[in-house]
Amino acid sequence: MAGRQRRNPPTLKQLELLLALEKADGISSAGRALGMTASATSHALRALESNLGVQLIDRNASGVELTFAGKQVMPHVRDVFSALNLVQSVAQSGAKLETGIL
């Protein structure tokens, strides 16, 4: 497997940015919605695309447009955040003793 570049998995912040991009009118506004500077937003998006090995956003379109790959990835990104919400909900239920064995 010589020559293969090891890629890092996406961070939650990068995936959160991708979700924000879907609803934003631009890359900068998506970053601002997450409290990110323009530089941090640009860096996070480039790193995400580099690590995945595919362009997710069409930068030539007016506004923000997902590429075909971006559209294919998006349902899985939503699943990640749904799973995280479920983990948090289950943990909180256990902490409040709403679930468990007596």
WOQUI-V334235 format. One record per backbone hydrogen bond with DSSP energy under -0.5 kcal/mol. NH is the residue of the N-H (numbers start at 1). CO is the residue of the C=O. Records with the same first field share a line. If there is no record, write none. Layout:
NH = CO, CO
This chain:
4 = 1
15 = 11
16 = 12
17 = 13
18 = 14
19 = 15
20 = 16
21 = 17
22 = 18
23 = 19, 20
24 = 20
30 = 26
31 = 27
32 = 28
33 = 29
34 = 30, 31
35 = 32
36 = 31
41 = 37
42 = 38
43 = 39
44 = 40
45 = 41
46 = 42
47 = 43
48 = 44
49 = 45
50 = 46
51 = 47
52 = 48
53 = 49
54 = 49
58 = 65
59 = 57
61 = 58
65 = 58
67 = 56
71 = 67
72 = 68
73 = 69
74 = 70
75 = 71
76 = 73
77 = 73
78 = 74
79 = 75
80 = 76
81 = 77
82 = 78
83 = 79
84 = 80
85 = 81
86 = 82
87 = 83
88 = 84
89 = 85
90 = 86
91 = 87
92 = 88
93 = 89
94 = 90
95 = 91
96 = 92
97 = 94
98 = 93
99 = 93
